[in-house]
Amino acid sequence: MRAYDREDLQFQLWEVAGLGDLIADSDLDREAVNGILDAADQIARDVFLPIGREIDEQEPQFVDGRAILPDAVKPAVQAFVDAGFISAGFSPEHGGMGLPETVHQAAAFILAASNVSLSGYGMLTVGAGRLIQSFGTQAQKKTYLEPMVEGRFFGTMCLSEPQAGSSLSDITTRADPMDDGRYRITGRKMWISGGDHELSENIVHLVLAKIPGGPPGVKGISLFVVPKFRADGTRNDVTLAGLNHKMGYRATTNCALNFGDGGECLGELLGEPHKGLAYMFQMMNEARIGVGMGATALGQAGYQVALAYARERPQGRAPGAKDPTSKQVAIIDHADVRRLLLAQKSAVEPALALALLCATLVDAERAADPSAGVLLGMLTPVAKSWPSEFCLEANKHAIQVLGGAGYTRDYPVERHYRDNRLNPIHEGTHGIQGMDLLGRKILMDSGAGFSVLAARMRSDIAAGGECAAALAEALTRLEDVTAHLAAQVAETPDRGLANATLYLDMFGHVVMGWMWLRLTQAAQKVAERDGDSDILRGKRQAARYFYARELSRTRGWAEILLRNDQSAFDMQDGWF
Amino acid sequence: MRAYDREDLQFQLWEVAGLGDLIADSDLDREAVNGILDAADQIARDVFLPIGREIDEQEPQFVDGRAILPDAVKPAVQAFVDAGFISAGFSPEHGGMGLPETVHQAAAFILAASNVSLSGYGMLTVGAGRLIQSFGTQAQKKTYLEPMVEGRFFGTMCLSEPQAGSSLSDITTRADPMDDGRYRITGRKMWISGGDHELSENIVHLVLAKIPGGPPGVKGISLFVVPKFRADGTRNDVTLAGLNHKMGYRATTNCALNFGDGGECLGELLGEPHKGLAYMFQMMNEARIGVGMGATALGQAGYQVALAYARERPQGRAPGAKDPTSKQVAIIDHADVRRLLLAQKSAVEPALALALLCATLVDAERAADPSAGVLLGMLTPVAKSWPSEFCLEANKHAIQVLGGAGYTRDYPVERHYRDNRLNPIHEGTHGIQGMDLLGRKILMDSGAGFSVLAARMRSDIAAGGECAAALAEALTRLEDVTAHLAAQVAETPDRGLANATLYLDMFGHVVMGWMWLRLTQAAQKVAERDGDSDILRGKRQAARYFYARELSRTRGWAEILLRNDQSAFDMQDGWF
């Protein structure tokens, strides 16, 4: 069994995301892309899926300052490296395969659905490596990037500190310049995913720190390359202070790291001083889309298990059936079980459509389409947050379909639920995504980004179909709410932003309504071309469900947002 | 620190649930009740809370056919027994303390908030013992009930089987009559909480089984008392086949039990043949209210941790604050954190109000008030399901307030979230509660139960206050939806019941709106009597939040239910 729906993935790539057009001028053809996805599928099924339970049950151990992972992790990660799924993320000039991001993300989806905590190492390494690719010197590229592309070195991003989680302005890690141009790094970092392990020859930490004398706050943050082992092979002064014991996502170590406890932590500045946060945002934005893809993949994985179980498990009879000696039906015959399955399907499929749309926008941006970047910026908070919230909800439903069995480790759905609970937290919490959307993205360039998005949606709405009218209405509602809130944010930022999270959810639901419009339009096109089929009927029915049960929620949310309800803002500490 | 809000509990007991009137004619006074709650509080804080992490991390082990629990469990459960919290649930004629159910449940709340998986043994024993109290012979009461009241024997309920989880009609465990009046029991039971352990001298299983030759389906189910050790001290033929590895609720063992593998499992019929399911419903209904109380307690426990953390943890600044060198604020100063806290408060407090209202109805029923039983029957599915769904959501929010820290075992909130995920599953899934409400309770006696409930709500609405008008509107909406759906259920049960779960949620939200009416009316009364205070202001603000953000959802749900949207019903297996 697969942890994802290959038929849906094919449909989404070729009929919705337009991968055919995207690769038309490249060396790739459909057969080659399918070969890459088959390779991912093979590792997913043969290597990643079978060890899911084992590497969840055996948490990483902190022993003598080292992070010890279960034995099964290293060969699995190595298989991933050997198949080229790290090099796939880099351009050929540095030894990478130069795959379109859309194909790279499709493979990432397959692998994350099969074992999200193993796939984390690759995502972090690609993200960190691309920063060096963008801002590093030739020497840095040679020393650090090339071994990362080869999968010999892994990467991390070191932002948070014990006293500064979400507030990077308050980091205190310092970088003192040395005579040779390098920097001496001193400080403590928290929540570092992949921060220590013995899966690769070396770990390249990308560390935010402040050079003494720089401006206060985020304007004084610089970015440093700090390897676990220096270029001469000696151990750098980076020590593992401890591992976090997490509810899920366990095979990705999560570390507290001390830099320079012995005064000998050497780092190299990446790019120019004081521009660290802007650089890091490149990685954070990729990581945010990656988090959304991971959350989507977990939602999909749970849905596949629930669907298979619902088709096989006999239990009970229809409410109208009166004969207790009649045969029990499969639970999928119960309307409420179909609701639980549809709720999952109607969340995970548009979430995948959005993740793939974001990937095509990355490809378009690389091909120098200026509007792609604007649109991507608008969609990033949604691509991160919506699946983190609503595909987690899908995982909750998957457990419910299995009942008691779903609450045990005999099935992976309880693990998906634990794994996915991380996603609304890391790479910017749900609340921070709301602030990013309403407090920054909506206001930038007098709302130009939102206009680009709305125009793109209207152009799809104009192509018609069953969803078009309702989406047009929801979009108009979103425009009203947006104009209303943007004015309030400008006037009184604290009160104006008080409901930024609810705005994010409403915005996300409209975007997902748009994804369902695209999915059903593509289904219509295929039905006209090849004849109708069950998979296409399923898309239409899931869209109907989503519009009836989920998109309709935007009406109630709009009421709350139009009066910008201040019940939470007005609550006082002492009243709790 | 406490895992619950003692001040709120006092307010709810004395000002909302009317405990003063309830005990007016009894031996108890306010001081005595507070003494009992203090005793529960002491065990909660000194014994239950400190071992929460330890007994979660050390799962019960299945060794040589025995269930081995961590060492810390036995003395903790013994302290609970020694303090009288099992005997508290029984009437004095069998050696119990004969506490009002309202006081008993308040103590249960304190203990469950502090460690839900320890408190499970007491709840099961009281539930099983009360069945013997109601339906047992004098000999059975002497042999089984009295040692249960003393806390020497524990009890279980054995309903589910591998092929029959929610569908009791399909159980195949058989009970063959023996010459001496006893029965030989043969069959396999699944998901038995507390099914085996070495915490008590004996375990008294209440087992559903069929006597050969009886009617098919649920009409042929009888109830048997099957002890682990027979009265003569020999081991009965009940064997532990395995333990389930659960996501949470770990210190309550969950067992697969085999009865009569060696042909020597002896049981006694409880009450009359073929009435087993009706008898068991007494225990199930108590268990359902108990599940709701446990879910509420977990929600409350998470809220307390999140609130304390939010007040202490400095992070970031207000959106309008521009100076990065200014001091960081406590995160409770962020509007979105207050929203997360209010969402928890506005769910857990009315959930407690409903659980205590149910307890007062049990007391009224014991005092032979006929309407109390009808109202209790209507409220039971809500008392079970609403906290299971929405206090679980509260636990999700508690993790979010703590961010990364909440995702680790350094804090208990991830454990609460795992523990609480069981509650929408056991003692009748969320879906089954919806069927019970819309398919049975609403239709019984031509809707008499719903009329009693609506009249009771209208009488409270008539007393006025800030919530009254909005609640009246929501109640009218619920009445419209109810009439509409009841007609459809009568006509086409399968389609009519297709949205029973959504109806349950809508019904539950209106009931919780009613609870907020009662809480704010009580707050008003206290303010007029003793002057206003922060706790009373907090009640009013939480009610405002609930009405603005949650009760308002009933509008959208009513739209879906009035057209009885069939998007899930019409979905076909092959389309997924």
Interface residues (C-beta under 8 A of the other chain):
Chain A: S160 Q163 A164 G165 S166 S167 S169 D170 M190 W191 P216 G217 V218 K219 N244 H245 K246 M247 G248 L307 R311 P314 Q315 G316 R317 A318 P319 G320 P324 T325 Q328 A330 I332 D333 H334 A335 D336 V337 R338 R339 L341 L342 K345 K396 I399 Q400 G403 G404 G406 Y407 T408 R409 D410 E414 Y417 R418 R421 L422 P424 I425 H426 T429 H430 G431 G434 M435 G439 T492 P493 D494 L497 A498 N499 A500 T501 D534 I535 R537 G538 Q541 A542 R544 Y545 A548 R549 S552 R553 R555 G556 E559 I560 D565 S567 A568 F569 D570 M571 Q572 D573 G574 W575 F576
Chain B: S160 Q163 A164 G165 S166 S167 S169 D170 M190 W191 P216 G217 V218 K219 N244 H245 K246 M247 G248 L307 R311 P314 Q315 G316 R317 A318 P319 G320 P324 T325 Q328 A330 I332 D333 H334 A335 D336 V337 R338 R339 L340 L341 L342 K345 K396 I399 Q400 G403 G404 G406 Y407 T408 R409 D410 E414 Y417 R418 R421 L422 P424 I425 H426 T429 H430 G431 G434 M435 G439 T492 P493 D494 G496 L497 A498 N499 A500 T501 D534 I535 R537 G538 Q541 A542 R544 Y545 A548 R549 S552 R553 R555 G556 E559 I560 D565 S567 A568 F569 D570 M571 Q572 D573 G574 W575 F576
